[in-house]
Amino acid sequence: MMRNLSNICFGLALSSSLLMKLFAIQNELIWLAVCSVAVTAILTNLMRVRSIGVAGVGGLSILFSKLNEISITGTILTVLTAALLVLAVLMAICADVSTPSKEYQGDEKQHEA
């Protein structure tokens, strides 16, 4: 359940980064946001250590510094996207913590009848 919510947050973050197109933001900055979201989603879902996905938020911090003087709506969308990414990574970590390990300890299979 938590893994599904994490992926939904990744989708919402991608949607909010693409929503920047409506507010006359430069295409290069929009693609930086989209790539940052994609990198975060890929790193979080494929790496064994889920917290490495937060590295993608670095691209959004660059975007935030570029948009600070250009557009207030772009800045708000960038902050919203970063919050959704961090929430998605935290949910992915919680999903891994709450899933019990299926590894057997010792010779449990040998004692079954």
C-alpha positions in Angstrom: 0.0 0.0 0.0 2.8 2.4 0.9 4.7 1.6 -2.3 1.6 2.5 -4.3 1.2 5.8 -2.5 4.9 6.5 -3.1 4.4 6.0 -6.8 1.3 8.2 -6.8 3.4 11.0 -5.2 6.0 10.5 -7.9 3.3 10.9 -10.5 1.9 14.0 -8.8 5.4 15.5 -8.7 5.9 14.8 -12.4 2.5 16.5 -13.1 3.3 19.5 -11.1 6.7 19.9 -12.9 4.9 19.7 -16.2 2.3 22.2 -15.0 5.0 24.8 -15.1 4.4 25.0 -18.9 1.2 26.9 -18.2 3.0 29.7 -16.4 5.4 30.8 -19.1 8.6 29.3 -17.7 11.5 28.6 -19.9 11.6 25.1 -21.5 15.1 24.4 -20.2 14.0 24.9 -16.6 10.9 22.7 -17.1 13.0 19.9 -18.5 15.4 20.3 -15.5 12.4 19.8 -13.2 11.1 16.8 -15.2 14.6 15.2 -15.3 15.0 15.7 -11.5 11.7 14.0 -10.8 12.6 11.1 -13.2 16.0 10.6 -11.6 14.5 10.6 -8.1 11.8 8.1 -9.1 14.3 5.8 -10.9 16.9 5.9 -8.1 14.3 5.3 -5.4 12.7 2.4 -7.1 15.8 0.6 -8.4 18.4 1.2 -5.8 18.6 -1.0 -2.7 19.1 2.0 -0.5 15.9 4.0 -1.1 17.2 7.3 0.5 19.6 7.8 -2.4 16.5 9.1 -4.3 16.7 12.4 -2.4 19.7 13.2 -4.6 17.2 14.2 -7.4 16.0 17.1 -5.3 19.3 18.9 -6.0 18.1 19.7 -9.5 15.0 21.3 -8.0 17.2 23.5 -5.7 19.0 24.8 -8.8 15.6 25.4 -10.4 14.4 27.2 -7.3 17.4 29.6 -7.4 16.8 30.4 -11.1 13.0 30.9 -10.6 13.3 33.1 -7.6 13.5 36.3 -9.6 11.4 35.2 -12.6 8.1 33.7 -11.5 6.4 33.3 -8.1 4.1 30.6 -9.4 7.1 28.6 -10.7 8.7 28.9 -7.3 5.5 27.6 -5.6 5.3 24.7 -8.0 9.0 23.9 -7.4 8.5 23.8 -3.7 5.4 21.6 -4.1 7.3 19.3 -6.4 10.2 19.0 -3.9 7.8 18.3 -1.1 6.1 15.6 -3.1 9.4 14.0 -4.0 10.6 13.9 -0.4 7.3 12.5 0.7 7.5 9.8 -2.0 11.0 8.8 -0.9 9.9 8.6 2.7 6.9 6.4 1.8 9.2 4.1 -0.1 11.5 3.8 2.9 8.5 3.1 5.2 7.3 0.4 2.7 10.6 -1.4 3.0 10.7 -1.1 6.7 7.2 -2.4 7.2 7.6 -5.4 4.9 8.8 -8.4 6.9 11.8 -10.3 5.6 11.0 -13.7 4.0 14.4 -15.2 4.6 14.4 -18.3 6.8 16.6 -18.4 9.8 18.4 -21.8 10.1 16.9 -25.1 9.1 13.2 -24.3 9.4 12.3 -26.2 6.1 13.9 -29.4 7.3 11.7 -29.6 10.4 8.4 -29.4 8.5 6.4 -32.6 8.1 
